[in-house]
Amino acid sequence: MKKVMKTVILGASVLALTATAQAATDTYEINIFGASAQAKFWNQAASDFLTDASTADSPACASVETGVHATESDNGIAIGTNCVDGDDTVIIRYRAKASFWGVASARGDDFDPADSCTTGGYAEMIDETSCSAGTCTADKCVDVTLGASDVAGESFTQKSTGWIFGPKSDFTDATQYVSYTFTGEETTGLSNLRPVVVPFSFFATDDLGIDNVSRLQAALLFSGAINNWEDVGIDPQGDDTTNTPVTLCLRHAGSGTHATMDHAVMHGDANLVSQDDPIGQNGPVIWFNEGSSDLMRCLSFTGNATFGLPATTYGIGYADSDKCGVGTQGSDPAAPGYDADWSSKCVGVERIKFQGIEGNRAAISNCMYPFWAAQWLYYDASEVDPVNGTGVLDGLVSALNAYASNPLKLDTLTGSQPLFWAAQDEMKCEKASDLVLPTKK
């Protein structure tokens, strides 16, 4: 179903990030929905962009307030006031789910029968009137402006069957056991922007005692061909005659991270495992997870006696590189890349190297590291057109793309973004498609 409403709302808007209602001449909304990796980037970049005044189309807001959903840290909002003409409001919402949701929302589908949105291309995102002191408690249906995907829609060719939230699933709810099969997501008629490069890394539980995984090891492990760590030359218990069972935490099919894992790491030499195995009955313990935060919870899972599930041990998974700060320093708020999610999601988990290289901005932009994707921001040009449009919202989205493409803008961000995310304008290599290795520009 095509979307039927614009994202520009004319008239008064009541904002509740503070106790004071603020009137605005015009309110412009940029709603970015989809890829799970995007949330941490926009947590910082959205507010910084709103105060940017470097181009004629930049919002140049006098003040910005931000909020995050109380129970969903990947669901955020930034509200700029006294913007554009000096008295306008600009709202940026961002919500991370999985990349195929971004493609579907840009296409104008009614893509989630479980949500409350009945209009195609609408998604549940933060209701700004529910926010107070940076915490938001409710969502509402909004028109998706940009559908974020880590890969091209046509690159979704994976399948998976398993519990939707891995070991954190509600095993009494049969609807949480899902099966996905993708043969490519249609993008005909959609336009796109590609401002940033998304960094991915492998993460391992501390008990493994490893700081690196090779491509051969990764391919053997994530194809489900290996039951024990000793079979790939890793001896976590100090005795190579001992069998140490493998635990795999994967994303469900439809995830851009999962598709990038398939194309950039497996690279056609082996197929990703597609069926979960919570007890390791037929080999390794295998869990699928809806979002990247769910995957990190899978790795740091402490067990569930009700369902007879032990804590995750000797586990490995993959996610966006900035998911758990920098190394083990996530407990220090003053350290670069500090991650406030560390205590709840990343205890006992380490980001490790791939092929001996860290998955950071420098390695990616200089063509040393292949596990990355150039993000796609899909849009319907009949609704917003940052390339040829002349409206205020068109200009704002164009300015947002230019901002995120500029490495100098990324340099000014705090937290982990400047350490991991790369801007397109600094890339010395490119991928002709998601299916090939990077080559020099």
Summary of the structure (lengths in Angstrom):
residues: 441
radius of gyration: 21.4
end to end distance: 39.4
largest distance: 72.4
contacts: 1606
relative contact order: 0.16
helix: 26%
strand: 29%
